[in-house]
Amino acid sequence: MKNCNNSNNSQQQQAQPLQPACTVPSTQQIPVADNAVVNNETPSTPIMKVPVVLVERSLQIVVESDIPLVPPATEIKRVTKNAFLNQVKLVPVTFVQIDDSNFFEVTRAKLFVSGFIRKNIEYSTNACQGVLQDRIVEVPFSGFAEITAGEFLSPPVIGLSDSKKAYFLNDTNGEVPRLDKNFFANSVTYNEQPYGELIGANFFELDFSPVTVAPEGQFGTLREKIVMDVIVKVLQVQQHRVAATRIIPTFGTGLDC
């Protein structure tokens, strides 16, 4: 009977709840009412000024470079790459006039791109218990591509400016012009500049020492041949009329109207 009491006391001690050792103040959150909002929907055709995708292309860039390694390397462990764009410029070449306005749709253009490939090279030396070396380089590239009418997802729009000049005859001699008197008329159109976005890049690369080295030998120059497919999107802010539904949320204001 004594043994049973000891067993019960042991179970009661084990059943005691665990007391937190490091507590902080807390506030219990109270649920609030959650009701749906009724929307007032009205069909409309608004004019929106939004970025419009002009063209989306995959451009192939081919570069070759020699990278010095200090200290010299014995084995390349890992190479990571990222593409950076410094310039994405669309230069119109041919146009088609829009009705009788001074605005034109671009039907052919040159797409200029430039930037650099940032490489992070990790390599080991000939030390038996050495540390990994890290070499960061930026390989520049540039090029252009031809964009034709069929490749535009939406044609760029550009407005041309106009300048006129009128001349006058001499007040006292109608046979000669007045060079000091002119009339000028100028019409200036300010356009939305097309701009680019970097979507992604695929790298295909061959790295090697330009000089053949023996196994476990060292080399101080890494020659790389890179083929990069960079995906670029070109946009322009334009005005478009779209079919849409205007949605206005309605809720009680407490006013009886």
Backbone as a ProteinNet text record, in pm:
[ID]
protein_1_A
[PRIMARY]
MKNCNNSNNSQQQQAQPLQPACTVPSTQQIPVADNAVVNNETPSTPIMKVPVVLVERSLQIVVESDIPLVPPATEIKRVTKNAFLNQVKLVPVTFVQIDDSNFFEVTRAKLFVSGFIRKNIEYSTNACQGVLQDRIVEVPFSGFAEITAGEFLSPPVIGLSDSKKAYFLNDTNGEVPRLDKNFFANSVTYNEQPYGELIGANFFELDFSPVTVAPEGQFGTLREKIVMDVIVKVLQVQQHRVAATRIIPTFGTGLDC
[TERTIARY]
83.8	0	86.6	198.1	291.1	351.8	380.3	439.4	342.4	212.8	112.4	106.7	113.2	110.1	230.2	345.4	465	450.5	389	369.3	275.2	166.4	71.5	136.6	217.6	286	380.2	446.6	538.6	463.8	345.4	266.6	214.3	174.2	125.3	236	358	469.2	498.2	488.7	513.4	402.4	281.4	168.2	163.1	250.3	247.7	285	210	239	373.8	433.2	562.8	543.8	614.5	605	707.9	663.3	759.2	864.7	985.1	1095.8	1115.6	1092.3	1116.4	992.1	904.1	778.6	788.3	706.9	696.2	548.9	515.8	374	310.3	185.2	111.5	-31.3	-94.2	-232.1	-315.8	-424.4	-513.1	-592	-593.3	-663	-811.7	-894.8	-1039.7	-1090.3	-1168.7	-1222.4	-1312.6	-1304.7	-1390.3	-1483.5	-1587.5	-1684.1	-1618.4	-1649.2	-1593	-1708.1	-1742	-1853.9	-1806.4	-1873.3	-1839.7	-1879.5	-1801.1	-1830.4	-1902.2	-2013.2	-2090	-2032.8	-1997	-1937.7	-2042.8	-2029.7	-2114.3	-2037.3	-2079.7	-2006.9	-2075.4	-1993.9	-2044.6	-1956.1	-2010.4	-1928.6	-1879.9	-1752.6	-1695.1	-1581.6	-1538.8	-1424.1	-1326.1	-1252.4	-1162.4	-1037.4	-975.6	-845.3	-739.7	-649.5	-548.3	-410.5	-326.6	-187.4	-101.5	-52.1	15	137.3	233.9	344.5	294.6	334.3	294.8	421.1	414.6	528.7	541.2	654.3	678.7	737	837.8	905.1	973.8	981.7	1050.8	1136.6	1269.3	1360.3	1468.1	1519.1	1634.3	1755	1850.2	1968.5	2087.4	2159.5	2275.6	2402.2	2474	2598	2713.1	2818.1	2935.7	3057	3124.3	3241.6	3353.4	3475.8	3594.9	3687.5	3746.2	3835	3934.4	4046.2	4148.2	4145.2	4138.7	4126.9	4253.2	4329	4446.9	4405.6	4475.4	4449	4571.6	4555.3	4663.1	4608.9	4665.3	4774	4728.8	4824.4	4787.7	4698.5	4619	4523	4573.7	4525.5	4547.6	4418.6	4306.9	4177.2	4067.6	3978.4	3862.3	3751.2	3701.5	3599.7	3458	3431.7	3296.2	3301.1	3207.6	3194.9	3046.6	3011.3	2874	2871.5	2759.3	2749.9	2615.9	2619	2499.3	2515.6	2405.3	2406.7	2353.4	2419.8	2378.3	2367.8	2262.3	2242.8	2264.6	2349.1	2370.3	2286.8	2251.9	2182.4	2089	1967	1871.1	1804.3	1843.6	1794.9	1735	1615.6	1546.6	1556.2	1620.9	1640.4	1550	1444.6	1354.6	1427.1	1386.3	1446.8	1342	1227.5	1120	990.9	901.5	779.2	660.6	542.3	415.9	332.5	283.9	209.5	73.8	32.8	-97.3	-197	-286.6	-386	-314.7	-364.2	-302.3	-229.6	-195.4	-130.4	20.6	88.6	234.7	292.9	209	254.3	271	370.8	405.5	422.6	387.7	417.6	550.7	633.8	764.2	746.4	794.8	782.9	914.7	1024.5	1155.1	1247.7	1329.9	1417.3	1540	1640.1	1759.8	1753.7	1781.8	1782.5	1927.1	1976	2112.9	2111	2201	2214.2	2362.2	2388.7	2524.8	2515.2	2619.8	2623.1	2748.1	2739.4	2854.2	2806.5	2892.8	2870.2	2958.4	2895.9	2971.2	2997.4	3126	3165	3233.1	3196.8	3260.8	3327.8	3461.7	3539.9	3601.6	3574.1	3635.2	3731.5	3855.5	3955.3	4050.7	4122.3	4219.8	4360	4457.4	4597.7	4660.8	4794.5	4862.6	4891.5	4843.7	4864.8	4779.5	4837.8	4764.1	4650.4	4669	4565.2	4544.3	4521.9	4502.8	4356.5	4332.9	4197.7	4153.1	4021.9	3968.1	3990.3	4038	4056.5	3930.2	3905.4	3785.4	3827.5	3781.4	3814.6	3685.5	3659.4	3539.9	3581.7	3521.9	3551.8	3420.2	3426.9	3312.2	3352.9	3288.2	3320.4	3220	3262.5	3167.4	3124.8	3007.1	2957.2	2868.2	2848.8	2759	2722.4	2611.2	2566.1	2432.3	2381	2250.8	2177.3	2047.1	1962.1	1864.7	1825.3	1728.2	1588	1499.5	1360.5	1273.3	1200.6	1114.8	969.6	883.9	743.4	675	703.5	638.4	683.4	794	845.9	795.6	732.7	676.5	545.8	535.9	409.5	309.8	358.9	281.4	377.4	342.4	439.9	468.3	593	623.3	559.4	525.8	466.1	561.3	587.9	678	619.4	624.2	577.1	694.3	685.4	793.4	766	870.5	860.1	874	830.6	831.5	885.3	957	1012.4	997.2	946.2	925.1	988.9	1030.1	1096.8	1049.7	1014.3	969.3	1068.7	1088.6	1182.3	1103.8	1167.2	1103.4	1192.7	1126.2	1198.9	1243.7	1342.3	1390.5	1282.9	1266.9	1161	1181	1303.1	1330.7	1369.5	1406.5	1448.6	1386.4	1282.8	1212.3	1287.3	1407.8	1484.9	1580.2	1593.1	1685.3	1611.3	1649.3	1583.1	1645	1568.8	1621	1676.5	1805.3	1868.7	1854.5	1812.9	1802.3	1662	1567.4	1429.2	1373.8	1324.7	1268.2	1152.2	1062.6	952.3	971.6	961.9	983.6	856.8	827.9	718.1	770.7	756.2	808.7	699.4	694.9	604.8	690.1	686.7	771.2	683.2	714.2	642.2	736.2	692.6	772.1	718.2	807.1	767.8	804	726.9	761.4	878.5	984.5	1105.9	1087.8	1105.2	1105.4	1218.8	1191.8	1291.8	1292.1	1397.9	1415.3	1409.3	1378.4	1381.7	1455.3	1537.2	1609.5	1521.3	1491.9	1404.3	1485.3	1591.3	1671.9	1789.2	1872.1	1989.4	2028.4	2071.8	2126.1	2272.7	2359.4	2502.9	2552.8	2635.9	2706.7	2853.5	2937.9	3072.7	3176.3	3292.7	3408.8	3524.2	3576.4	3690	3808	3927.6	4045.9	4170.7	4282.3	4410.4	4461.2	4502.6	4553.6	4685.3	4754.4	4880.5	4858.8	4895.6	4878	4967.3	4907.2	4982	4974.3	5074.1	5076.8	4973.7	4935.1	4844.9	4902.7	4818.4	4857.2	4945.4	4959.3	5035.8	4953.3	5020.5	4953.9	4938.9	4835.3	4815.3	4765.6	4817.5	4786.8	4688.1	4641.2	4544.2	4433.2	4311.1	4194.6	4128.8	4124.4	4059.1	3915.5	3823.6	3682.3	3618.9	3534.6	3452.4	3307.1	3230.6	3094.5	2995.7	2890.2	2772.9	2657.1	2603.1	2495.9	2371.3	2260.7	2130	2059.9	2051.9	1990.7	1852.4	1751.8	1613.2	1580.9	1541.9	1517.7	1375.6	1309	1175.5	1184.3	1126.8	1125.7	982.1	962.7	829.6	825.3	704.1	679.6	545.1	539.5	413.6	326.1	206.8	113.8	-26.5	-112.2	-253.5	-333.8	-417.7	-501.3	-640.9	-740.7	-878	-907.8	-955.3	-979.8	-1123.5	-1175.7	-1307.8	-1290.7	-1356.9	-1338.5	-1467.9	-1466	-1578.3	-1530.6	-1589.9	-1554	-1620.6	-1541	-1590.2	-1573.3	-1686	-1685.2	-1740.4	-1661.1	-1713	-1814.4	-1922.6	-2026.8	-2031.9	-2049	-2058.9	-2137.2	-2194.2	-2274.4	-2191.4	-2244.9	-2175.3	-2241.4	-2356.9	-2428.9	-2514.8	-2514.9	-2596	-2720.3	-2834.1	-2961.1	-2993.3	-2962.6	-2983.3	-3098.3
-120.6	0	124.6	118.9	231.1	256.9	150.7	166.3	233.6	206.5	268.3	417.9	462.8	606.4	677.1	613.5	674.6	688.3	589.8	594.7	707.3	727.5	835.5	971.8	986.9	1114.6	1145.9	1044.3	1064.9	1108	1050.2	1087.1	1228.9	1271.1	1406.9	1508.5	1474.8	1565.6	1578.7	1471.9	1476	1549.5	1552.3	1614.2	1764.9	1823.4	1967.1	2039.7	2148	2220.6	2290.5	2308.6	2375	2525.9	2589.1	2732.8	2803.4	2902.2	2974.3	3044	3044.4	3104.9	3251.4	3287.9	3425.4	3475.2	3541.8	3588.5	3736.1	3777.8	3917.9	3954.8	4083.8	4124.1	4096.6	4056.1	4029.8	4080	4106.1	4154.5	4060.4	4014.6	3925.5	4005.5	3958.8	4027	3992.2	4094.6	4076.5	4070.1	3969	3961.7	4080.5	4130	4239.8	4187.8	4264.7	4224.8	4227.4	4128.9	4116.7	4098.3	4205.7	4202.7	4232.4	4174.8	4197.5	4338.3	4397.4	4529.6	4511.9	4579	4572.1	4674.1	4628.7	4715.4	4762.4	4887.4	4944.5	4937.3	4851.8	4826.9	4897.8	4973.5	5048.7	5021.8	4965.1	4944.9	5078.6	5082	5204.6	5170.2	5269.4	5254	5367.3	5358.7	5468.5	5470.9	5588.5	5604.4	5594.8	5499.1	5474.7	5505.3	5563.6	5589.3	5490.6	5390.1	5277.9	5238	5168.8	5112.9	5002.5	5010.6	4913.7	4842.4	4710.3	4632.5	4650.6	4705.6	4725.1	4600.4	4545	4428.2	4353.8	4224.3	4138.7	4041.6	4054.9	3979.1	3911.3	3802.2	3733.4	3765.8	3837.8	3882.1	3795.5	3745	3660.5	3745.2	3746.8	3821.7	3722	3744.3	3657.4	3741.8	3705.1	3779.6	3682.6	3732.7	3656.5	3749.1	3699.6	3783	3695.7	3758.5	3694.7	3757.7	3674.4	3721.5	3682.6	3779.2	3744.7	3693.7	3591.8	3532.9	3550.7	3621.5	3644	3611.4	3510.9	3422.2	3324.5	3257.4	3163.7	3051.3	2996.7	2891.8	2755.7	2655.3	2516.2	2452	2491	2433.1	2537.8	2547.8	2635.6	2557.9	2612	2543.3	2580.8	2709.8	2753.4	2890.6	2912.5	3042	3077.9	3190.2	3240.6	3368.1	3391.2	3503.3	3574.2	3705.6	3788.6	3889.4	3923.3	4021	4154.3	4262.3	4398.4	4477.9	4556.4	4640.9	4786.7	4854.4	4997.9	5079.3	5019.6	5094.5	5002.5	5047.8	4985.3	5100.1	5121.4	5234.5	5185.1	5236.6	5203.8	5325	5307.3	5415.8	5390.7	5470.9	5451.9	5477.8	5401.6	5415.6	5451.7	5382.5	5413.6	5436.9	5519.4	5561.6	5552.9	5549.2	5561.7	5664.6	5767.1	5874.8	5825.4	5872.9	5837.9	5945	5909	6002	6127.5	6246	6371.5	6442	6368.2	6429	6432.9	6490.4	6490.6	6373.2	6271.4	6150.1	6038.3	5953.1	5846.6	5716.4	5605.6	5472.5	5426.2	5371.7	5321.6	5181.7	5161.2	5030.7	4954.3	5021.2	4954.2	5035.9	4965.1	5035.1	4950.4	5015.8	4949.3	4949.9	4834.9	4821.8	4808.9	4912	4912.6	4870.1	4778.7	4733.9	4733.3	4761.1	4751.1	4723.2	4665	4631	4552.1	4468.7	4387.2	4259.7	4159.6	4032.4	4031.8	4021.8	4016	3869.9	3836.3	3698	3690.5	3588.7	3559.4	3423.3	3423.7	3302.1	3256	3133.8	3073.5	2964.8	2969.9	2872.3	2840.4	2730.4	2688	2699.8	2717	2723.6	2585.9	2580.9	2451.8	2416.6	2497.8	2466.7	2347.1	2258	2137.9	2171.6	2271.4	2313.3	2464.9	2510.2	2652.3	2692.8	2820.1	2874.8	2900.8	2900.1	2931.2	3078.7	3103.8	3240	3285.6	3416.4	3473.3	3587	3579.9	3682.7	3731.2	3862.7	3922.8	4010.9	3987.9	4066.8	4107.1	4215.3	4262.6	4268.5	4186.4	4174.7	4258.2	4367.8	4452.8	4390.5	4429.1	4386.3	4496.2	4494.1	4588	4530	4576.9	4530.1	4592	4554.2	4605.3	4496.1	4514.1	4419	4497	4436.3	4495.2	4452	4548.6	4521.1	4564.6	4469.8	4499	4511.2	4549	4575.1	4451.4	4333.5	4212.6	4168.3	4223.5	4184	4273.4	4383.7	4471.1	4411.4	4395.8	4355	4469.8	4590.1	4712.6	4817.8	4890.1	4981.6	5101.1	5145	5269.1	5388.1	5488.6	5611.4	5726.2	5806.1	5918.9	6039.6	6153.9	6278.9	6364.1	6416.5	6496.7	6644.7	6718.4	6863.1	6930.9	7057.5	7131.8	7272	7322	7456.8	7526.4	7649.9	7727.6	7864.8	7920.5	8050.3	8130.6	8256.7	8345.8	8460.2	8500	8608	8729.7	8848.2	8972.9	9047.6	9126.9	9214.4	9340.1	9405	9530.7	9637.3	9718.5	9819.5	9924.9	9959.4	10066.4	10014.5	9888.1	9829.7	9691.6	9679.4	9552.6	9446.8	9476.6	9379.3	9297.7	9333.3	9261.3	9223	9112.5	9071.8	9141.5	9140.4	9187.8	9068.2	9071.9	8961.5	8974.2	9094	9116.5	9094.6	9056.4	9042.2	8908.9	8826.9	8695.9	8666.9	8581	8531	8381.4	8336.4	8195.9	8136.9	8013.1	7936.2	7797	7757.2	7628.6	7548.1	7421.7	7327.2	7214.7	7200.1	7103.1	6994.5	6870.1	6755.2	6678.6	6655.7	6581.6	6438.7	6343.7	6203.7	6126.4	6021.5	5926.1	5840.8	5838.4	5767.5	5616.4	5536.2	5390.8	5350	5252.8	5208.2	5056.2	5001.5	4856.6	4796.8	4668.6	4589.8	4459.3	4420.3	4294	4182.7	4083.3	3973.1	3854.1	3818.8	3704.2	3685.9	3587.4	3559.9	3414	3355	3219.3	3227.6	3160.4	3165.7	3028.8	3030.4	2911.2	2951.1	2883.3	2936.3	2825.1	2858.3	2769.6	2847.1	2798.8	2861.5	2765.8	2817.5	2732.1	2819.5	2754.7	2823.7	2831.7	2950.9	2960.3	2886.5	2853.7	2779.7	2644.8	2538.7	2404.6	2387.2	2340.2	2319.3	2172.6	2128.9	1991	1972.2	1847.2	1822.7	1881.3	1946.4	2017.4	2138.2	2173.5	2292.3	2418.5	2532.3	2659.4	2737.4	2817.3	2907.5	3041.3	3149	3282.9	3358.4	3295.7	3360.2	3261.8	3309.6	3228.4	3290.3	3214.6	3262.1	3209.9	3299.8	3262.4	3298.6	3210.8	3233	3215.8	3324.2	3326	3350.9	3271	3295.6	3321.7	3442	3480.6	3518.1	3454.3	3491.6	3576.9	3707.3	3799.9	3838.3	3824.7	3854.5	3995.2	4080.7	4222.1	4256.7	4335	4386	4537.4	4591.5	4735.6	4785.1	4890.8	4943.9	5093.5	5143.2	5286.5	5319.4	5428.8	5472.7	5531.9	5474.1	5518.5	5530.2	5600.4	5609.6	5510.9	5431.7	5333	5337.9	5323.5	5309.4	5161.1	5123.3	4983.1	4966	4847.1	4811.4	4760.5	4825.4	4791.4	4812.9	4774	4795.4	4878	4994.2	5078.5	5023.7	5002.8	4944.6	5046.9	5083.3	5177.8	5106.1	5089.5	5023.7	5112.9	5054.1	5127.7	5079	5172.3	5138.4	5248.1	5212.8	5308.1	5421.9	5544.1	5661.9	5718.3	5665	5719.4	5838.4	5877.8	5991	5939.6	5991	5951.4	6050.4	6011.4	6100.4	6047.7
0	0	0	72.1	76.8	-58.6	-131	-264.2	-358.4	-347.4	-435.1	-411.1	-284.6	-256.6	-316.1	-305.5	-364.9	-515.4	-579.8	-725.6	-763.1	-685	-714.8	-698.1	-591.6	-571.3	-686.3	-737.3	-850.2	-974.6	-1002.7	-1119.6	-1107.6	-983.8	-964.8	-989.2	-945.5	-970.3	-1119.7	-1194.5	-1337.9	-1411.7	-1358.4	-1426.7	-1408.5	-1326.4	-1306	-1435.1	-1469.6	-1594.2	-1587.9	-1705.8	-1716	-1705.3	-1614.7	-1595.1	-1684.1	-1764	-1849.5	-1765.8	-1815	-1741.6	-1776.7	-1903.6	-1949.9	-2021.2	-1951.3	-2009.5	-2045	-2140.7	-2180.6	-2180.4	-2165.3	-2166.3	-2302.1	-2301.4	-2424.5	-2408.6	-2523.1	-2525.4	-2609.1	-2554.8	-2628.3	-2731.2	-2855.4	-2963.2	-2960.8	-2982.1	-2979.9	-3122.7	-3160.8	-3297.4	-3327.6	-3451.5	-3496.3	-3604.7	-3632.5	-3734.8	-3872.5	-3954.1	-4088.5	-4186	-4258.4	-4351.6	-4493	-4590.3	-4730.4	-4772.7	-4865.6	-4920.2	-5053.3	-5069.6	-5194.2	-5291.9	-5411.7	-5512.8	-5612.4	-5653.3	-5757.8	-5888.6	-5980.6	-6104.5	-6220.5	-6297.2	-6411.2	-6532	-6640.7	-6761.2	-6816.2	-6860.9	-6914.8	-7009.7	-7084	-7175	-7146.5	-7037.2	-7000.7	-7087.9	-7093.7	-7157.8	-7048.4	-7064.8	-6962.9	-7020.1	-6937	-6973	-6895.6	-6968.1	-6903.7	-6986	-6923.7	-7001.6	-7094.6	-7220.2	-7322.2	-7370.9	-7380.8	-7428.2	-7579.3	-7622.8	-7765.4	-7829.5	-7766.5	-7822.7	-7708.8	-7723.2	-7626.4	-7705.5	-7691.4	-7776.6	-7691.2	-7746.5	-7689.1	-7776.7	-7721.1	-7794.9	-7755.5	-7854.9	-7827.6	-7831.8	-7720.2	-7705.1	-7695.9	-7774.9	-7774.8	-7736.3	-7627.5	-7581.4	-7545.8	-7553.9	-7516.3	-7439.2	-7331.7	-7251.5	-7177	-7136.3	-7053.8	-6915.4	-6812.7	-6674.9	-6599.2	-6547.6	-6467.1	-6329.2	-6282.1	-6150.9	-6062.8	-5953.4	-5857.1	-5718	-5650.3	-5691.7	-5800	-5866	-5972.7	-5920.9	-6012.4	-5977.4	-6021.1	-5951.4	-5991.1	-6039.3	-5978.6	-6015.7	-5996.2	-6095.8	-6085.7	-6016	-5905.5	-5827.9	-5871.1	-5886.3	-5918.1	-5983.8	-6077.6	-6144.7	-6147.1	-6087	-6092.8	-6175.7	-6242.5	-6336.7	-6320.1	-6347.6	-6353.1	-6464.8	-6529.6	-6638.6	-6587.9	-6627.1	-6594.2	-6724.1	-6737.6	-6855.2	-6817.7	-6895	-6878.9	-6976.3	-7089	-7193.4	-7271.1	-7289.9	-7381.6	-7456.3	-7580.6	-7658.5	-7790.3	-7820.3	-7944.6	-8036.8	-8151.8	-8248	-8368	-8388.1	-8503	-8634.4	-8737	-8869.9	-8974.3	-8974.4	-9069	-8991.8	-9052.3	-8984.2	-9079.5	-9020.1	-9092.4	-9017.9	-9090.5	-9026.7	-8979.1	-8861.4	-8804.7	-8846.7	-8938.3	-8993.7	-9045.7	-9007.8	-9051.8	-8938.1	-8834.1	-8718.5	-8739.1	-8642.1	-8645.7	-8567.2	-8542.5	-8475.7	-8577.7	-8552.4	-8645.7	-8568.5	-8634.6	-8582.6	-8640.1	-8554.4	-8597	-8654.7	-8776.4	-8842.4	-8846.3	-8821.2	-8817.3	-8728.1	-8649.8	-8555.5	-8525.7	-8470.2	-8419.7	-8266.9	-8207.9	-8062.7	-8015.8	-7947.1	-7895.9	-7749.1	-7714.9	-7576.2	-7538.5	-7414	-7360.8	-7212	-7159.2	-7017.9	-6986.2	-6884.4	-6847.9	-6779.4	-6784.3	-6715.6	-6591.1	-6477.3	-6351.4	-6316.8	-6306.8	-6278.8	-6142.9	-6068.7	-5940.9	-5955	-5957.1	-5982.2	-5850.5	-5812.6	-5694.8	-5741.6	-5691	-5735.3	-5620.9	-5638	-5537.8	-5595.1	-5506.6	-5545.6	-5527.6	-5537.4	-5523	-5377.9	-5283	-5141.3	-5100.8	-5021.9	-4981.2	-4885.3	-4801.7	-4708.8	-4719.9	-4840.2	-4864.1	-4853.5	-4872.9	-4871.4	-5014.4	-5035.2	-5167.1	-5199.1	-5319.6	-5367.3	-5440.3	-5434.8	-5496.3	-5588.6	-5712.9	-5812.4	-5876.3	-5867.5	-5925.8	-6042.7	-6158.2	-6277.8	-6343.3	-6420.1	-6497.1	-6643.8	-6725.2	-6867.4	-6946.2	-7009.9	-7082.7	-7215	-7260.9	-7391.6	-7447.7	-7578.1	-7645.6	-7780.7	-7835.2	-7966.2	-8001.2	-8118	-8161	-8236.5	-8248.3	-8320.4	-8407.6	-8517.8	-8610	-8569.2	-8549.9	-8514	-8630.6	-8689	-8803.7	-8759.2	-8854.5	-8821.5	-8764.4	-8819.6	-8772.1	-8634.7	-8584.6	-8454.1	-8340.6	-8374.6	-8271.5	-8219.4	-8088.5	-8028.3	-8031.7	-8014.2	-8029.1	-8082.2	-8188.2	-8248.9	-8159.1	-8154.3	-8082.8	-8153.1	-8075	-8128.2	-8098.2	-8201.3	-8184.7	-8255.2	-8189.6	-8247.6	-8293	-8414	-8470.1	-8448	-8424.7	-8408.7	-8544.2	-8550.6	-8677.2	-8651.2	-8747.4	-8737.3	-8871.5	-8870.5	-8992.9	-8976.6	-9089.9	-9090.2	-9210	-9186.4	-9293.7	-9310.3	-9437.6	-9469.9	-9519.5	-9515.6	-9556	-9655.3	-9741.2	-9832.2	-9759.6	-9818.3	-9763.8	-9776.4	-9671.3	-9671.1	-9779.7	-9810.7	-9907.5	-10044.1	-10051.3	-10179.5	-10190.1	-10272.7	-10285.6	-10361.8	-10407.1	-10483.5	-10396.4	-10270.5	-10182.4	-10053.9	-9992	-9867.1	-9746.6	-9637.7	-9509.9	-9432.1	-9407.7	-9335.9	-9184.4	-9139.7	-8996	-8942.1	-9028.7	-8985.6	-9034.2	-8939.5	-8971.9	-8878.4	-8927.3	-8844.8	-8825.2	-8700.1	-8668.1	-8607.2	-8644.2	-8585	-8552.4	-8428.3	-8383.3	-8315.1	-8347.5	-8281.6	-8223.8	-8092	-8023.5	-7962.6	-7991.7	-7936.2	-7844.1	-7722.4	-7624.6	-7616.3	-7637.4	-7648.1	-7521.7	-7498	-7393.1	-7442	-7362.8	-7402.1	-7384.4	-7491.4	-7471.1	-7376.6	-7293.1	-7196.5	-7190.9	-7136.6	-7136.4	-6997.5	-6993.6	-6870.3	-6897.9	-6803.5	-6812.9	-6758.3	-6842.3	-6802.4	-6751.8	-6820.3	-6779.8	-6873.6	-6842.6	-6925	-6909.8	-7020.6	-7022.2	-7062.6	-6987.1	-7011.3	-7056.4	-7159.1	-7206.3	-7216.7	-7140.7	-7120.1	-7122.8	-7179.3	-7177.8	-7117.2	-7002.6	-6934.6	-6937.5	-6968	-6974	-6966.2	-6938.6	-6939.7	-7083.3	-7129.9	-7267.4	-7287	-7176.9	-7182.7	-7115.8	-7186	-7130.4	-7008	-6899.7	-6775.5	-6737.4	-6661.1	-6614.1	-6503.5	-6475.4	-6363	-6234	-6157.3	-6035.7	-6065.3	-6192.5	-6228	-6209.7	-6209.9	-6186.3	-6317.1	-6323.7	-6437.3	-6383.9	-6442.6	-6395.7	-6482.3	-6590.1	-6678.8	-6711.3	-6702.3	-6737.3	-6859.8	-6967.2	-7089.8	-7091.5	-7120.4	-7121.7	-7254.6	-7300.9	-7419.6	-7376.3	-7384.6	-7331.3	-7443.8	-7445	-7528.8	-7432.6	-7439.5	-7347.4	-7426.8	-7394.5	-7449.3	-7344.2	-7370.3	-7275.2	-7326.5	-7241.7	-7279	-7230.9	-7325.7	-7298.8	-7340.5	-7257.7	-7288.3	-7301.6	-7410.2	-7434.5	-7421.3	-7342.8	-7316.4	-7346.3	-7366.3	-7381.4	-7317.7	-7245	-7185.6	-7295.9	-7314	-7417.5	-7359.1	-7433.2	-7396.8	-7480.1	-7412.1	-7479.4	-7418.2	-7504.5	-7456.6	-7440.1	-7323.8	-7293.4	-7247.4	-7273	-7221.4	-7078.9	-6987	-6846.4	-6770.3	-6646.2	-6555.7	-6437.8	-6420.4	-6307	-6181.5	-6078.5	-5953.9	-5842.7	-5780.1	-5668.7	-5546.4	-5441.6	-5321.2	-5250.8	-5206.5	-5134.3	-4990.5	-4899.1	-4757.8	-4687.8	-4575.4	-4500.9	-4444.7	-4457.1	-4405.2	-4280.7	-4245.2	-4131.1	-4165.6	-4294.7	-4338.3	-4407.7	-4374.7	-4435	-4545.9	-4672.4	-4787	-4871.6
[MASK]
+++++++++++++++++++++++++++++++++++++++++++++++++++++++++++++++++++++++++++++++++++++++++++++++++++++++++++++++++++++++++++++++++++++++++++++++++++++++++++++++++++++++++++++++++++++++++++++++++++++++++++++++++++++++++++++++++++++++++++++++++++++++++++++++++

